[in-house]
Amino acid sequence: MINNSNIPLLFCVAAGNSCGSILSPDLLSWSVCTDDVSGSSAEYPDRVFMMEGRLQAQEDEIMLLKSSLADALRRLRLHDQPVQSLSLEDALPEGMSLTEEAQAKFHHIQGLELEEKDEEGEEKDLSWASSVEEAIHPTAIRNLQRDDHQDPNGSTESLSSASQTPISGSPMFIRGRPITMYVPSNIQNYEDLRMEPPVEKLELDWVYGYRGRDCRANLYLLSSGEAVYFIACVVVLYHINNRTQRHYRKHTDCVRCLTIHPDKVRVASGQTAGVDKDGKPLQPYVHIWDSSTLITLQQIGLGTFERGVGSVAFSFADAGAFLCVIDDSNEHMLSVWDCAKGTKHTEVKSTNEAVFAVEFNPSDSTNIITCGKSHIYFWTLSAGSLTKKQGIFGKYKKPKFIQCFVFSLTGDVLTGDSEGNILTWGKSPGDIMRQTRAHDGSVFTLCMLQGGALLSGGGKDRKIIRWSADLAPERECEIPEKFGAVRCITDVNGEELLVGTTRNAILRGTFSDGFVAIVQGHVDEMWGLATHPSQDVFLTCGHDRQVCVWNTAEHKLDWCTTLEEYGLCADFCPNGAVVSVGLSTGRWLVLDLQTKEVISDYTDGNEQLSVMRYSPDGSFLAVGSHDNFIYVYNVTECGRRYSRYGKCNGHSSFITHLDWSKDGKYIMSNSGDYEILYWDVAGGCKLLRNRYESKDREWASYTCVLGFHVMGVWLEGSDGTDINALCRSHSERVVAVADDFCKVHLFQYPCPKPKAPNHSYEGHGSHVTNVRFTHCDSHLLSMGGKDTCILQWEVKRAGTSDGGDRLHSASFTSSPEP
């Protein structure tokens, strides 16, 4: 997926030109929890998905037609311009020649545009096209060399030393379009190259972020002293005192709900269905697992639940013998399962409205309560079947949403609603005994303390209020606005609390001392990622308009600033003192890392910027834009002063990636229509029309997704947007790839042959938008799109660890005290 609002996620089979739309996994799981529209995304999903698929296909076709038209117009201009006549030998390296027989064969090769002599016998000129498709197809030249240098006995002529490295490239096809890449001179026989997986492997080291924006009741404290929560496909166990993390990684798509067993050791977590790479829906399920060993004890509901699992709850009266599950189908099926056997006890349709929470009565496992949009239901389990009674509001105003509920020590049910009230329900479903005004706006969460006191968390007012057993307010505090509303509250020791917020933060503190963030993350789709050239620091930016600077050694957020527009790309100056951030409107900013202030502000065009890249010595900055241009700036005063040097004009679509040569004189760039172009910056930002001359050039970085050295990362029949980013390590041993199917791959570098073997890693729940190695290659950072998750992977050589496998690794890492 390319970061462009006009380009959908679409999978195309190149050979047959057949296309089928893919719905990104995150579309099945994301629905923003607000006071007015909670759960609305699940009401008409089939119709919405169908319309989105059709719209994406139409927009994609329009984009391709525009690219083809621009390419055709450029070919016409080149054809109309007077071009010096070139002979066939002019295209070959010095010392290489073709026989008359070989030249004759070229007339019969598909793709060779050599015209015959006209009726007067005058030979027409042959013009080179500067597009991605070369006039002479490389495989044709290779085949001709094999044929033309064989004698009748079958022996092969010895070629001159200059012709032993053939002028051939290795073609690949994206959506049926050939993309030619020339073989470097140091590769003598391309066909004999052997591709192997890299000896390096990845092991999950740290997870940045928390999913509080659109999920409820997803923060608990285990008996081990670890807070358990989730983001993307990972359930995180974070020791709040030791500042260590462990990770449960057996889910294959986004985790949506969580609950802990009465023994505070076992955990149940449910996931969304998602889709596979071919767009087919996957089956959701619930895992019951041991938090001490991270071993899965039961897999429940595979093939039973639809779309995803919305809520789960263990029974309490019988020591957690049963698990109640509500799925995300239209009828929100409610089912009860035997935890020990993993078998379904009973199942019933609950409601067509969104359901937010489910719980067993702690003193009676035959009583279950569910609540959600415009309802609260009291269920009774008897003789293997469930019957329900709807709560009657009577003289009280019926709220639009019942957001949450808890059981009091006396057995009453306390509900929090979108009107800001706490209602006290008696033993009878229709018996509301009391209404208590609690918050300005929704009551998002309720937490019962051991002594009978109650904690409530507000949405609009961001307040946490402590109530006595008879609902008299005792204490209150307000969390800072930058953290959002209160999503859920967990009691630590009666005084200290953990608070999850709607802006994906987890706070720790007390009413007396206030609260500080122990977990933070982005709250919207992320694209920009850059690593510091000499420190254990990296920067992220995204659609939430936040620019965040993180410390990989201490596993924490160093600082964060909010911009006027959202950031899409970034790069550190080689001196490490400043960083440039490209925005969605054509603006780009330069930030001082010490003062955290904007020291420069520039604008290039009026379209979004997609890539920022400093030259190796920091004397130039290249800015790639969606207006098809690359703007090049002179950089002086240690990265604090910029002046326009030139503009690279020649791409027929938006710029996606670019890299500098090691000498800082040339640029290699990719575009949205799969072009690979080379630019002579030192010569005035001129387009190099003979791309063969760049085949041996060395590149300071390698982030371009199209190129000979990374051709093997593409699967056969790939859509051109299947790979969002890649990054070569500084050691030039491996290349990491971020794809549209939630995976991070690690390849050997170079990997110029198709179907190159690789190591694949899961953990993200959305398209992976970017990857970067740290300055010393000790870690790899990967960034999810809409899952708002940053994963930090440790790079390990073979034999140094048993990690690296998603299904078997149980990573344990620590962070020093702040």
PyMOL commands that set and color helices and strands:
alter all, ss='L'
color gray80, all
select helices_A, chain A and resi 25-28+40-42+45-80+88-91+100-106+138-148+161-163+190-192+481-483+691-694+708-713
alter helices_A, ss='H'
color red, helices_A
select strands_A, chain A and resi 10-13+18-21+172-174+177-179+201-208+220-221+226-231+234-239+244-248+255-260+266-271+286-290+296-300+309-314+322-327+333-338+343-349+355-361+364-372+375-382+385-390+402-407+413-417+421-425+432-437+443-448+454-458+463-467+473-478+486-491+497-501+506-510+514-519+526-531+537-542+546-551+556-562+567-572+578-583+587-592+598-603+609-614+620-625+629-636+641-649+655-660+666-671+676-680+686-687+723-728+734-739+743-748+758-762+768-773+779-784+790-796+812-814
alter strands_A, ss='S'
color yellow, strands_A
deselect
rebuild
show_as cartoon
